[in-house]
Amino acid sequence: MIFCSLSFSAWANETGTETIASYIEYSAVLETQWAYGVTKKSNQKLQFIYEPEINVELPNNHKLTVIGRLRGDIYDKLEPGSPSQAEISPMSRRGLIGNHTDMALREFYYEATVGETYLTLGKQQIVWGQADGLKLLDVVNPQDFREFILDDFSRSRIPLWTVNTEIPINDAMLQLIWMPDQTYHALPESNSLYAFHSPLLVPNVPPGVNVNLQPIDKPNNFFADADYGARLSQFVGGWDVTLNYLYHYNDNPVLFRHLTSGSEPAVTITPRYERSHLIGGTFSNALGDFVLRGEVGYSTDRYFMVKGIDDRNGVNKSDEFAYVFGLDWSGMTDTFFSAQLFQSNLINHHPELVRDKVDTTLTFLARRNFINDTLVAEVLLIHSTNNSDGLIRPKVSYEWHDNIKVWMGMDIFYGNQTGLFGQFAKNDRLVVGVIWGM
């Protein structure tokens, strides 16, 4: 952060070190969560998280933000042992302290204004899209799947080292991003509690066939393998609309497969990241008590697994057209309802693909506030119509004091174990948490 160092040094010389402390703001969040597996009748986690944040106000409305995280888990079932972090670039990896504790620089970015252009330089999160429960355009940052999709997006999203530029153009705003950070989804390892085993995600290998899993073929060129994108946002005729473009490596590795026949047949699986163009947009409008919103995305060169083990490489390439339509209603005091339709369509569907040509997911969220908004009860339902499986998440939270919140919820999976959600049908859990803002 050369710009930050120069600016801070000049500021210290002008004001004197005795006044610097008045421009530094410190805050922190201390949180503990206990999760009990009600199906297996065993503890899933007893987790403690400390997240300090430092904000430094600099001259000319410049600002430096630093957010760290210290996390410990007594039971060590989500990431048993020491995770390899093979998907994470060296400059973004966590520091591991034994098998139960890790520490990370979550965010570290410098904000500056140059003329009318707004710059954010450093490790940060960039959110595109606001869909509930699932993601369509919110794919700029990869995700940590140590708890599948149960953790808050703000916490499971992996910040990347990014150059983020926002340029006003008349009534519109153009955002340009460049990400040389080769970090991708942090996928659970085979011995972890939420390891994937659905045939939708993991190749199905018949009994008696040996599996040779190769190391991930990961991009490593700082410039040539960088991701970049652009978003144009504007308010048009009552509608908030955006046009989005992202040229990136898909954060899920493609599992290329090769079968070796003979007296001892074996399957060699070579994970490799592949490039894709994402073109899409978002829209939203308030219509009385209703809000209509949506996201649309077209992705090129997506790879999907095929059923037959003797297929040439185990995958088939297709473009994908996906969208989500949402309708929110707040016409009753202290009450909120939201329904969403997610749909993914494969342009070049092959009959041997594991997934269907059209994949449909429905979500429903109901929330009610009580006692002057200090008590909140809600339930989120995510249902896959293709596999008849899903997830139900009831939750109650209470703001005990201005800086202390306690909450309790459940994560209930249902459906066949071959489904995306049904694979975790034995992982139903009760979760209790306390959040203390310092």
C-alpha positions as a LaTeX table, in Angstrom:
\begin{tabular}{lrrr}
\hline
Residue & $x$ (\AA) & $y$ (\AA) & $z$ (\AA) \\
\hline
Met1 & 0.00 & 0.00 & 0.00 \\
Ile2 & 2.45 & 2.67 & $-1.21$ \\
Phe3 & $-0.24$ & 5.37 & $-1.56$ \\
Cys4 & $-1.41$ & 4.75 & 1.99 \\
Ser5 & 2.12 & 4.94 & 3.44 \\
Leu6 & 2.91 & 8.22 & 1.67 \\
Ser7 & $-0.39$ & 9.79 & 2.67 \\
Phe8 & $-0.09$ & 8.68 & 6.29 \\
Ser9 & 3.48 & 9.95 & 6.57 \\
Ala10 & 2.58 & 13.38 & 5.17 \\
Trp11 & $-0.42$ & 13.58 & 7.47 \\
Ala12 & 1.65 & 12.73 & 10.55 \\
Asn13 & 4.20 & 15.43 & 9.69 \\
Glu14 & 1.45 & 18.06 & 9.29 \\
Thr15 & $-0.64$ & 17.27 & 12.36 \\
Gly16 & 1.80 & 15.82 & 14.86 \\
Thr17 & 1.63 & 12.28 & 16.18 \\
Glu18 & $-0.36$ & 13.35 & 19.27 \\
Thr19 & $-3.49$ & 13.90 & 17.16 \\
Ile20 & $-3.34$ & 10.72 & 15.09 \\
Ala21 & $-5.29$ & 8.64 & 17.61 \\
Ser22 & $-8.37$ & 10.85 & 17.17 \\
Tyr23 & $-8.57$ & 9.75 & 13.52 \\
Ile24 & $-8.39$ & 6.03 & 14.29 \\
Glu25 & $-11.56$ & 4.14 & 15.08 \\
Tyr26 & $-11.48$ & 0.64 & 16.57 \\
Ser27 & $-14.37$ & $-1.80$ & 16.86 \\
Ala28 & $-14.72$ & $-5.54$ & 17.15 \\
Val29 & $-17.25$ & $-8.34$ & 17.11 \\
Leu30 & $-17.00$ & $-11.32$ & 19.42 \\
Glu31 & $-19.26$ & $-14.25$ & 18.53 \\
Thr32 & $-19.75$ & $-17.77$ & 19.74 \\
Gln33 & $-21.83$ & $-20.49$ & 18.08 \\
Trp34 & $-22.74$ & $-23.95$ & 19.27 \\
Ala35 & $-24.24$ & $-26.44$ & 16.80 \\
Tyr36 & $-25.68$ & $-29.78$ & 17.83 \\
Gly37 & $-26.47$ & $-32.47$ & 15.24 \\
Val38 & $-29.98$ & $-33.62$ & 16.18 \\
Thr39 & $-29.97$ & $-36.61$ & 13.79 \\
Lys40 & $-26.56$ & $-38.01$ & 14.75 \\
Lys41 & $-26.96$ & $-36.76$ & 18.35 \\
Ser42 & $-23.50$ & $-35.24$ & 18.46 \\
Asn43 & $-21.89$ & $-31.82$ & 18.63 \\
Gln44 & $-20.99$ & $-30.28$ & 15.26 \\
Lys45 & $-19.13$ & $-27.20$ & 16.44 \\
Leu46 & $-18.39$ & $-24.93$ & 19.38 \\
Gln47 & $-16.91$ & $-21.95$ & 17.59 \\
Phe48 & $-15.49$ & $-18.67$ & 18.84 \\
Ile49 & $-14.83$ & $-15.79$ & 16.46 \\
Tyr50 & $-13.10$ & $-12.49$ & 17.21 \\
Glu51 & $-13.18$ & $-9.93$ & 14.37 \\
Pro52 & $-11.40$ & $-6.63$ & 15.05 \\
Glu53 & $-11.78$ & $-3.71$ & 12.66 \\
Ile54 & $-9.64$ & $-0.57$ & 12.42 \\
Asn55 & $-10.66$ & 2.45 & 10.34 \\
Val56 & $-8.16$ & 5.25 & 9.81 \\
Glu57 & $-9.38$ & 8.59 & 8.46 \\
Leu58 & $-6.74$ & 10.17 & 6.21 \\
Pro59 & $-6.49$ & 13.58 & 4.48 \\
Asn60 & $-8.72$ & 14.44 & 1.51 \\
Asn61 & $-11.42$ & 11.97 & 2.63 \\
His62 & $-9.13$ & 8.99 & 2.13 \\
Lys63 & $-9.59$ & 6.00 & 4.40 \\
Leu64 & $-7.82$ & 2.79 & 5.40 \\
Thr65 & $-9.80$ & $-0.23$ & 6.66 \\
Val66 & $-8.31$ & $-3.34$ & 8.26 \\
Ile67 & $-10.47$ & $-6.32$ & 9.34 \\
Gly68 & $-9.00$ & $-9.42$ & 10.93 \\
Arg69 & $-10.39$ & $-12.68$ & 12.23 \\
Leu70 & $-9.33$ & $-15.12$ & 14.93 \\
Arg71 & $-11.45$ & $-18.29$ & 14.90 \\
Gly72 & $-11.39$ & $-21.40$ & 17.04 \\
Asp73 & $-13.54$ & $-24.53$ & 17.07 \\
Ile74 & $-13.29$ & $-27.00$ & 19.93 \\
Tyr75 & $-14.69$ & $-30.02$ & 18.07 \\
Asp76 & $-12.78$ & $-29.62$ & 14.75 \\
Lys77 & $-15.35$ & $-31.46$ & 12.61 \\
Leu78 & $-15.88$ & $-28.83$ & 9.93 \\
Glu79 & $-12.23$ & $-28.91$ & 8.82 \\
Pro80 & $-10.56$ & $-31.85$ & 10.61 \\
Gly81 & $-6.83$ & $-31.49$ & 10.97 \\
Ser82 & $-5.03$ & $-28.89$ & 8.89 \\
Pro83 & $-6.81$ & $-28.03$ & 5.61 \\
Ser84 & $-4.53$ & $-27.91$ & 2.57 \\
Gln85 & $-5.93$ & $-24.58$ & 1.26 \\
Ala86 & $-4.87$ & $-25.71$ & $-2.22$ \\
Glu87 & $-7.57$ & $-23.54$ & $-3.82$ \\
Ile88 & $-6.36$ & $-20.38$ & $-2.05$ \\
Ser89 & $-3.51$ & $-18.20$ & $-3.32$ \\
Pro90 & $-0.54$ & $-17.92$ & $-0.91$ \\
Met91 & $-1.22$ & $-14.22$ & $-0.31$ \\
Ser92 & $-4.80$ & $-14.94$ & 0.84 \\
Arg93 & $-4.37$ & $-18.06$ & 2.97 \\
Arg94 & $-5.24$ & $-18.29$ & 6.63 \\
Gly95 & $-2.65$ & $-18.88$ & 9.29 \\
Leu96 & $-3.31$ & $-22.19$ & 11.05 \\
Ile97 & $-2.64$ & $-22.53$ & 14.77 \\
Gly98 & $-2.85$ & $-26.24$ & 15.49 \\
Asn99 & $-5.97$ & $-28.12$ & 14.34 \\
His100 & $-8.55$ & $-25.98$ & 16.11 \\
Thr101 & $-7.64$ & $-22.34$ & 15.45 \\
Asp102 & $-6.95$ & $-20.11$ & 12.47 \\
Met103 & $-6.30$ & $-16.44$ & 11.93 \\
Ala104 & $-6.79$ & $-14.37$ & 8.79 \\
Leu105 & $-6.51$ & $-10.89$ & 7.38 \\
Arg106 & $-10.11$ & $-10.73$ & 6.15 \\
Glu107 & $-10.01$ & $-7.28$ & 4.52 \\
Phe108 & $-7.34$ & $-4.64$ & 4.01 \\
Tyr109 & $-8.22$ & $-1.83$ & 1.62 \\
Tyr110 & $-7.48$ & 1.81 & 0.95 \\
Glu111 & $-10.21$ & 4.16 & $-0.30$ \\
Ala112 & $-9.31$ & 7.30 & $-2.22$ \\
Thr113 & $-10.93$ & 9.86 & $-4.50$ \\
Val114 & $-9.07$ & 11.03 & $-7.60$ \\
Gly115 & $-11.09$ & 13.74 & $-9.26$ \\
Glu116 & $-14.56$ & 12.21 & $-9.59$ \\
Thr117 & $-13.20$ & 8.66 & $-9.61$ \\
Tyr118 & $-13.49$ & 6.55 & $-6.45$ \\
Leu119 & $-10.78$ & 3.92 & $-5.87$ \\
Thr120 & $-10.77$ & 0.99 & $-3.46$ \\
Leu121 & $-7.43$ & $-0.83$ & $-3.48$ \\
Gly122 & $-6.67$ & $-3.99$ & $-1.53$ \\
Lys123 & $-8.31$ & $-7.09$ & $-0.13$ \\
Gln124 & $-12.08$ & $-6.66$ & $-0.23$ \\
Gln125 & $-15.52$ & $-8.09$ & $-0.97$ \\
Ile126 & $-17.52$ & $-7.05$ & $-4.03$ \\
Val127 & $-21.20$ & $-7.95$ & $-4.03$ \\
Trp128 & $-23.14$ & $-8.24$ & $-7.27$ \\
Gly129 & $-26.75$ & $-9.31$ & $-6.84$ \\
Gln130 & $-28.93$ & $-9.60$ & $-3.74$ \\
Ala131 & $-30.71$ & $-12.95$ & $-4.08$ \\
Asp132 & $-31.63$ & $-14.75$ & $-0.84$ \\
Gly133 & $-30.15$ & $-18.13$ & 0.03 \\
Leu134 & $-28.47$ & $-18.83$ & $-3.34$ \\
Lys135 & $-26.21$ & $-16.92$ & $-5.73$ \\
Leu136 & $-26.47$ & $-16.04$ & $-9.40$ \\
Leu137 & $-24.44$ & $-12.87$ & $-10.11$ \\
Asp138 & $-22.74$ & $-12.70$ & $-6.71$ \\
Val139 & $-19.76$ & $-14.68$ & $-8.00$ \\
Val140 & $-17.01$ & $-12.05$ & $-8.03$ \\
Asn141 & $-15.64$ & $-13.44$ & $-4.77$ \\
Pro142 & $-15.34$ & $-17.19$ & $-4.17$ \\
Gln143 & $-17.01$ & $-18.86$ & $-1.20$ \\
Asp144 & $-15.89$ & $-20.99$ & 1.72 \\
Phe145 & $-18.09$ & $-24.12$ & 1.86 \\
Arg146 & $-16.86$ & $-25.45$ & 5.23 \\
Glu147 & $-20.52$ & $-25.29$ & 6.35 \\
Phe148 & $-22.07$ & $-25.76$ & 2.89 \\
Ile149 & $-24.26$ & $-22.61$ & 2.40 \\
Leu150 & $-25.27$ & $-22.29$ & 6.07 \\
Asp151 & $-22.85$ & $-19.51$ & 7.04 \\
Asp152 & $-23.74$ & $-15.87$ & 6.31 \\
Phe153 & $-22.59$ & $-14.81$ & 2.85 \\
Ser154 & $-20.65$ & $-11.88$ & 4.33 \\
Arg155 & $-18.60$ & $-14.37$ & 6.35 \\
Ser156 & $-18.34$ & $-17.26$ & 3.87 \\
Arg157 & $-17.43$ & $-14.96$ & 0.97 \\
Ile158 & $-13.63$ & $-14.98$ & 0.49 \\
Pro159 & $-12.23$ & $-11.43$ & 0.02 \\
Leu160 & $-9.77$ & $-10.98$ & $-2.86$ \\
Trp161 & $-6.92$ & $-8.57$ & $-3.54$ \\
Thr162 & $-8.63$ & $-6.25$ & $-6.01$ \\
Val163 & $-8.36$ & $-2.93$ & $-7.82$ \\
Asn164 & $-11.90$ & $-1.54$ & $-7.69$ \\
Thr165 & $-12.67$ & 1.67 & $-9.59$ \\
Glu166 & $-16.01$ & 3.54 & $-9.71$ \\
Ile167 & $-16.42$ & 6.26 & $-12.33$ \\
Pro168 & $-19.53$ & 8.47 & $-12.60$ \\
Ile169 & $-20.82$ & 8.88 & $-16.17$ \\
Asn170 & $-23.67$ & 11.41 & $-16.22$ \\
Asp171 & $-26.41$ & 9.73 & $-14.16$ \\
Ala172 & $-24.79$ & 6.31 & $-14.29$ \\
Met173 & $-21.94$ & 4.69 & $-12.38$ \\
Leu174 & $-19.33$ & 2.51 & $-14.07$ \\
Gln175 & $-17.46$ & 0.03 & $-11.89$ \\
Leu176 & $-14.26$ & $-1.58$ & $-13.20$ \\
Ile177 & $-12.56$ & $-4.36$ & $-11.26$ \\
Trp178 & $-9.26$ & $-6.23$ & $-11.71$ \\
Met179 & $-8.44$ & $-9.23$ & $-9.50$ \\
Pro180 & $-4.97$ & $-10.79$ & $-9.79$ \\
Asp181 & $-5.72$ & $-13.00$ & $-6.77$ \\
Gln182 & $-5.90$ & $-16.67$ & $-7.92$ \\
Thr183 & $-8.19$ & $-17.80$ & $-5.10$ \\
Tyr184 & $-11.20$ & $-20.04$ & $-5.72$ \\
His185 & $-13.95$ & $-21.82$ & $-3.77$ \\
Ala186 & $-12.68$ & $-23.42$ & $-0.55$ \\
Leu187 & $-14.24$ & $-26.86$ & $-0.91$ \\
Pro188 & $-14.65$ & $-29.22$ & 2.06 \\
Glu189 & $-12.17$ & $-32.10$ & 2.17 \\
Ser190 & $-13.38$ & $-35.70$ & 2.15 \\
Asn191 & $-13.14$ & $-36.19$ & 5.94 \\
Ser192 & $-15.11$ & $-33.05$ & 6.85 \\
Leu193 & $-18.67$ & $-32.90$ & 8.14 \\
Tyr194 & $-20.05$ & $-31.18$ & 5.03 \\
Ala195 & $-17.96$ & $-33.00$ & 2.42 \\
Phe196 & $-19.79$ & $-33.25$ & $-0.90$ \\
His197 & $-20.93$ & $-36.72$ & $-1.97$ \\
Ser198 & $-23.93$ & $-36.02$ & $-4.21$ \\
Pro199 & $-23.44$ & $-37.37$ & $-7.77$ \\
Leu200 & $-24.38$ & $-33.86$ & $-8.90$ \\
Leu201 & $-21.02$ & $-32.69$ & $-7.53$ \\
Val202 & $-18.76$ & $-35.74$ & $-7.24$ \\
Pro203 & $-18.05$ & $-38.34$ & $-9.96$ \\
Asn204 & $-19.75$ & $-41.66$ & $-9.34$ \\
Val205 & $-17.15$ & $-44.44$ & $-9.47$ \\
Pro206 & $-18.32$ & $-48.10$ & $-9.43$ \\
Pro207 & $-17.05$ & $-50.44$ & $-6.67$ \\
Gly208 & $-13.73$ & $-52.10$ & $-7.43$ \\
Val209 & $-12.44$ & $-49.23$ & $-9.57$ \\
Asn210 & $-9.43$ & $-47.43$ & $-8.12$ \\
Val211 & $-9.45$ & $-43.64$ & $-8.05$ \\
Asn212 & $-6.34$ & $-41.60$ & $-8.73$ \\
Leu213 & $-7.00$ & $-37.99$ & $-7.74$ \\
Gln214 & $-4.45$ & $-35.58$ & $-9.20$ \\
Pro215 & $-3.50$ & $-32.23$ & $-7.61$ \\
Ile216 & $-5.57$ & $-29.26$ & $-8.76$ \\
Asp217 & $-4.29$ & $-27.69$ & $-11.99$ \\
Lys218 & $-4.45$ & $-24.10$ & $-10.72$ \\
Pro219 & $-3.74$ & $-20.85$ & $-12.63$ \\
Asn220 & $-0.65$ & $-19.11$ & $-11.29$ \\
Asn221 & 0.18 & $-16.22$ & $-13.65$ \\
Phe222 & $-0.30$ & $-12.91$ & $-11.84$ \\
Phe223 & $-1.34$ & $-10.94$ & $-14.94$ \\
Ala224 & $-2.51$ & $-13.47$ & $-17.55$ \\
Asp225 & $-4.71$ & $-15.37$ & $-15.09$ \\
Ala226 & $-6.31$ & $-12.36$ & $-13.42$ \\
Asp227 & $-10.10$ & $-11.92$ & $-13.43$ \\
Tyr228 & $-11.69$ & $-8.65$ & $-14.45$ \\
Gly229 & $-15.14$ & $-7.21$ & $-14.89$ \\
Ala230 & $-17.37$ & $-4.18$ & $-15.30$ \\
Arg231 & $-20.75$ & $-3.11$ & $-14.01$ \\
Leu232 & $-22.84$ & $-0.15$ & $-15.21$ \\
Ser233 & $-25.62$ & 0.89 & $-12.82$ \\
Gln234 & $-28.33$ & 3.50 & $-13.30$ \\
Phe235 & $-31.80$ & 4.51 & $-12.12$ \\
Val236 & $-34.14$ & 4.43 & $-15.15$ \\
Gly237 & $-37.86$ & 5.19 & $-15.03$ \\
Gly238 & $-38.26$ & 4.02 & $-11.45$ \\
Trp239 & $-36.06$ & 0.96 & $-11.92$ \\
Asp240 & $-32.63$ & 0.32 & $-10.45$ \\
Val241 & $-30.81$ & $-1.56$ & $-13.21$ \\
Thr242 & $-27.30$ & $-2.83$ & $-13.77$ \\
Leu243 & $-25.42$ & $-4.38$ & $-16.65$ \\
Asn244 & $-22.69$ & $-6.78$ & $-15.54$ \\
Tyr245 & $-19.75$ & $-8.45$ & $-17.24$ \\
Leu246 & $-17.15$ & $-10.73$ & $-15.65$ \\
Tyr247 & $-14.29$ & $-12.60$ & $-17.35$ \\
His248 & $-13.14$ & $-15.10$ & $-14.78$ \\
Tyr249 & $-12.08$ & $-18.59$ & $-13.90$ \\
Asn250 & $-15.11$ & $-20.46$ & $-12.63$ \\
Asp251 & $-14.51$ & $-21.04$ & $-8.93$ \\
Asn252 & $-15.45$ & $-24.73$ & $-9.13$ \\
Pro253 & $-12.74$ & $-26.89$ & $-10.72$ \\
Val254 & $-13.79$ & $-29.09$ & $-13.63$ \\
Leu255 & $-13.25$ & $-32.76$ & $-12.73$ \\
Phe256 & $-11.83$ & $-34.21$ & $-15.93$ \\
Arg257 & $-11.95$ & $-37.99$ & $-15.85$ \\
His258 & $-9.90$ & $-40.68$ & $-17.60$ \\
Leu259 & $-10.58$ & $-44.44$ & $-17.38$ \\
Thr260 & $-7.74$ & $-46.94$ & $-17.59$ \\
Ser261 & $-8.97$ & $-50.45$ & $-18.34$ \\
Gly262 & $-7.21$ & $-53.74$ & $-17.65$ \\
Ser263 & $-6.97$ & $-56.25$ & $-14.82$ \\
Glu264 & $-7.14$ & $-53.36$ & $-12.31$ \\
Pro265 & $-9.32$ & $-50.63$ & $-13.83$ \\
Ala266 & $-8.69$ & $-47.13$ & $-12.48$ \\
Val267 & $-10.13$ & $-43.68$ & $-12.91$ \\
Thr268 & $-7.79$ & $-40.69$ & $-12.94$ \\
Ile269 & $-9.49$ & $-37.43$ & $-11.95$ \\
Thr270 & $-7.72$ & $-34.19$ & $-12.88$ \\
Pro271 & $-9.33$ & $-31.02$ & $-11.40$ \\
Arg272 & $-8.70$ & $-27.94$ & $-13.53$ \\
Tyr273 & $-10.13$ & $-24.40$ & $-13.50$ \\
Glu274 & $-11.64$ & $-23.13$ & $-16.75$ \\
Arg275 & $-12.35$ & $-19.61$ & $-18.03$ \\
Ser276 & $-15.87$ & $-18.28$ & $-18.55$ \\
His277 & $-17.56$ & $-15.08$ & $-19.69$ \\
Leu278 & $-20.52$ & $-13.96$ & $-17.55$ \\
Ile279 & $-22.89$ & $-11.37$ & $-19.05$ \\
Gly280 & $-25.95$ & $-10.32$ & $-17.11$ \\
Gly281 & $-27.81$ & $-7.67$ & $-15.19$ \\
Thr282 & $-30.11$ & $-6.88$ & $-12.30$ \\
Phe283 & $-33.33$ & $-4.90$ & $-11.90$ \\
Ser284 & $-35.58$ & $-3.84$ & $-9.03$ \\
Asn285 & $-38.53$ & $-1.50$ & $-8.50$ \\
Ala286 & $-40.79$ & $-0.65$ & $-5.55$ \\
Leu287 & $-44.46$ & $-0.90$ & $-6.50$ \\
Gly288 & $-46.44$ & 0.12 & $-3.45$ \\
Asp289 & $-46.04$ & $-2.57$ & $-0.79$ \\
Phe290 & $-44.26$ & $-4.82$ & $-3.29$ \\
Val291 & $-40.70$ & $-4.89$ & $-4.60$ \\
Leu292 & $-40.08$ & $-6.70$ & $-7.87$ \\
Arg293 & $-36.47$ & $-7.69$ & $-8.44$ \\
Gly294 & $-34.44$ & $-10.04$ & $-10.53$ \\
Glu295 & $-31.08$ & $-11.14$ & $-11.90$ \\
Val296 & $-30.20$ & $-12.58$ & $-15.29$ \\
Gly297 & $-26.90$ & $-14.17$ & $-16.31$ \\
Tyr298 & $-25.48$ & $-15.90$ & $-19.39$ \\
Ser299 & $-22.27$ & $-17.89$ & $-18.79$ \\
Thr300 & $-20.11$ & $-19.39$ & $-21.54$ \\
Asp301 & $-18.02$ & $-22.56$ & $-21.41$ \\
Arg302 & $-19.49$ & $-24.24$ & $-18.36$ \\
Tyr303 & $-18.64$ & $-27.90$ & $-17.76$ \\
Phe304 & $-21.03$ & $-30.52$ & $-16.37$ \\
Met305 & $-20.43$ & $-34.14$ & $-15.43$ \\
Val306 & $-21.79$ & $-37.05$ & $-17.45$ \\
Lys307 & $-23.09$ & $-40.35$ & $-16.06$ \\
Gly308 & $-21.02$ & $-42.88$ & $-17.98$ \\
Ile309 & $-17.65$ & $-43.69$ & $-16.44$ \\
Asp310 & $-16.26$ & $-44.67$ & $-19.86$ \\
Asp311 & $-16.93$ & $-41.23$ & $-21.35$ \\
Arg312 & $-13.89$ & $-39.67$ & $-23.02$ \\
Asn313 & $-13.25$ & $-37.07$ & $-20.30$ \\
Gly314 & $-16.27$ & $-37.33$ & $-18.00$ \\
Val315 & $-17.67$ & $-33.86$ & $-18.71$ \\
Asn316 & $-19.63$ & $-32.01$ & $-21.38$ \\
Lys317 & $-19.33$ & $-28.29$ & $-22.18$ \\
Ser318 & $-22.36$ & $-26.01$ & $-22.48$ \\
Asp319 & $-23.30$ & $-22.37$ & $-22.14$ \\
Glu320 & $-25.74$ & $-21.64$ & $-19.33$ \\
Phe321 & $-28.61$ & $-19.15$ & $-19.12$ \\
Ala322 & $-29.84$ & $-18.51$ & $-15.57$ \\
Tyr323 & $-32.19$ & $-16.09$ & $-13.87$ \\
Val324 & $-33.90$ & $-15.36$ & $-10.58$ \\
Phe325 & $-37.15$ & $-13.44$ & $-10.12$ \\
Gly326 & $-38.09$ & $-12.23$ & $-6.65$ \\
Leu327 & $-41.18$ & $-10.61$ & $-5.18$ \\
Asp328 & $-41.08$ & $-8.97$ & $-1.74$ \\
Trp329 & $-44.10$ & $-7.79$ & 0.25 \\
Ser330 & $-44.13$ & $-5.59$ & 3.38 \\
Gly331 & $-47.79$ & $-4.53$ & 3.44 \\
Met332 & $-48.33$ & $-5.61$ & 7.05 \\
Thr333 & $-46.68$ & $-3.80$ & 9.97 \\
Asp334 & $-43.45$ & $-5.47$ & 11.14 \\
Thr335 & $-43.91$ & $-8.27$ & 8.61 \\
Phe336 & $-41.95$ & $-9.22$ & 5.51 \\
Phe337 & $-42.50$ & $-11.96$ & 2.92 \\
Ser338 & $-40.28$ & $-12.83$ & $-0.02$ \\
Ala339 & $-40.53$ & $-15.48$ & $-2.74$ \\
Gln340 & $-37.96$ & $-16.30$ & $-5.44$ \\
Leu341 & $-37.73$ & $-18.46$ & $-8.53$ \\
Phe342 & $-34.24$ & $-19.61$ & $-9.58$ \\
Gln343 & $-33.83$ & $-21.35$ & $-12.91$ \\
Ser344 & $-30.78$ & $-22.56$ & $-14.83$ \\
Asn345 & $-30.99$ & $-23.66$ & $-18.48$ \\
Leu346 & $-28.25$ & $-25.49$ & $-20.38$ \\
Ile347 & $-28.01$ & $-24.40$ & $-24.00$ \\
Asn348 & $-26.22$ & $-27.54$ & $-25.24$ \\
His349 & $-27.69$ & $-30.21$ & $-23.00$ \\
His350 & $-26.43$ & $-33.76$ & $-23.47$ \\
Pro351 & $-28.74$ & $-36.67$ & $-22.50$ \\
Glu352 & $-25.91$ & $-38.29$ & $-20.50$ \\
Leu353 & $-25.43$ & $-35.26$ & $-18.23$ \\
Val354 & $-25.93$ & $-35.86$ & $-14.51$ \\
Arg355 & $-28.04$ & $-32.71$ & $-14.16$ \\
Asp356 & $-31.25$ & $-31.85$ & $-16.00$ \\
Lys357 & $-31.45$ & $-29.42$ & $-18.88$ \\
Val358 & $-33.57$ & $-27.08$ & $-16.75$ \\
Asp359 & $-32.84$ & $-26.87$ & $-13.01$ \\
Thr360 & $-35.39$ & $-25.06$ & $-10.84$ \\
Thr361 & $-35.16$ & $-23.91$ & $-7.23$ \\
Leu362 & $-37.82$ & $-22.04$ & $-5.21$ \\
Thr363 & $-37.24$ & $-20.03$ & $-2.04$ \\
Phe364 & $-39.60$ & $-18.48$ & 0.48 \\
Leu365 & $-38.70$ & $-16.16$ & 3.36 \\
Ala366 & $-41.07$ & $-14.96$ & 6.12 \\
Arg367 & $-39.96$ & $-12.54$ & 8.82 \\
Arg368 & $-41.83$ & $-10.89$ & 11.72 \\
Asn369 & $-40.52$ & $-8.27$ & 14.17 \\
Phe370 & $-41.77$ & $-7.97$ & 17.76 \\
Ile371 & $-41.15$ & $-5.77$ & 20.81 \\
Asn372 & $-39.96$ & $-2.67$ & 18.93 \\
Asp373 & $-37.83$ & $-4.73$ & 16.54 \\
Thr374 & $-35.74$ & $-6.29$ & 19.33 \\
Leu375 & $-37.22$ & $-9.77$ & 18.72 \\
Val376 & $-37.16$ & $-11.18$ & 15.19 \\
Ala377 & $-38.60$ & $-14.52$ & 14.05 \\
Glu378 & $-38.04$ & $-15.81$ & 10.54 \\
Val379 & $-38.00$ & $-18.93$ & 8.41 \\
Leu380 & $-36.26$ & $-19.53$ & 5.07 \\
Leu381 & $-37.23$ & $-22.41$ & 2.77 \\
Ile382 & $-35.09$ & $-23.49$ & $-0.20$ \\
His383 & $-36.62$ & $-26.23$ & $-2.37$ \\
Ser384 & $-35.26$ & $-27.95$ & $-5.48$ \\
Thr385 & $-38.11$ & $-29.09$ & $-7.72$ \\
Asn386 & $-35.83$ & $-31.35$ & $-9.79$ \\
Asn387 & $-34.63$ & $-33.47$ & $-6.88$ \\
Ser388 & $-37.47$ & $-32.83$ & $-4.39$ \\
Asp389 & $-34.97$ & $-31.90$ & $-1.71$ \\
Gly390 & $-34.27$ & $-28.72$ & 0.18 \\
Leu391 & $-33.43$ & $-26.83$ & 3.34 \\
Ile392 & $-35.62$ & $-25.25$ & 6.06 \\
Arg393 & $-34.05$ & $-22.63$ & 8.36 \\
Pro394 & $-36.21$ & $-21.29$ & 11.22 \\
Lys395 & $-34.49$ & $-18.71$ & 13.42 \\
Val396 & $-35.32$ & $-16.44$ & 16.37 \\
Ser397 & $-33.01$ & $-13.60$ & 17.46 \\
Tyr398 & $-33.26$ & $-11.19$ & 20.37 \\
Glu399 & $-31.36$ & $-7.92$ & 20.82 \\
Trp400 & $-30.69$ & $-8.17$ & 24.52 \\
His401 & $-28.74$ & $-4.88$ & 24.67 \\
Asp402 & $-27.64$ & $-2.40$ & 22.00 \\
Asn403 & $-24.46$ & $-4.40$ & 21.48 \\
Ile404 & $-25.52$ & $-7.95$ & 22.44 \\
Lys405 & $-27.70$ & $-10.25$ & 20.36 \\
Val406 & $-28.63$ & $-13.84$ & 21.12 \\
Trp407 & $-30.21$ & $-16.18$ & 18.61 \\
Met408 & $-31.30$ & $-19.75$ & 18.08 \\
Gly409 & $-32.14$ & $-21.58$ & 14.89 \\
Met410 & $-32.29$ & $-24.90$ & 13.11 \\
Asp411 & $-30.95$ & $-26.14$ & 9.77 \\
Ile412 & $-33.16$ & $-28.96$ & 8.51 \\
Phe413 & $-32.27$ & $-30.80$ & 5.31 \\
Tyr414 & $-34.70$ & $-33.10$ & 3.54 \\
Gly415 & $-34.85$ & $-35.25$ & 0.40 \\
Asn416 & $-32.89$ & $-38.00$ & $-1.28$ \\
Gln417 & $-29.17$ & $-38.17$ & $-0.55$ \\
Thr418 & $-28.36$ & $-37.83$ & $-4.25$ \\
Gly419 & $-29.65$ & $-34.24$ & $-4.21$ \\
Leu420 & $-27.69$ & $-31.06$ & $-3.52$ \\
Phe421 & $-29.46$ & $-30.54$ & $-0.18$ \\
Gly422 & $-30.54$ & $-34.12$ & 0.51 \\
Gln423 & $-26.90$ & $-35.26$ & 0.69 \\
Phe424 & $-26.80$ & $-33.62$ & 4.13 \\
Ala425 & $-30.09$ & $-35.11$ & 5.39 \\
Lys426 & $-28.22$ & $-36.58$ & 8.38 \\
Asn427 & $-26.66$ & $-33.22$ & 9.28 \\
Asp428 & $-29.79$ & $-31.53$ & 10.69 \\
Arg429 & $-28.72$ & $-29.30$ & 13.54 \\
Leu430 & $-29.74$ & $-26.92$ & 16.30 \\
Val431 & $-27.62$ & $-23.75$ & 16.44 \\
Val432 & $-27.33$ & $-21.23$ & 19.29 \\
Gly433 & $-25.30$ & $-18.05$ & 18.99 \\
Val434 & $-24.30$ & $-14.92$ & 20.91 \\
Ile435 & $-22.93$ & $-11.81$ & 19.20 \\
Trp436 & $-21.25$ & $-9.03$ & 21.18 \\
Gly437 & $-20.28$ & $-5.79$ & 19.47 \\
Met438 & $-17.32$ & $-4.10$ & 21.16 \\
\hline
\end{tabular}
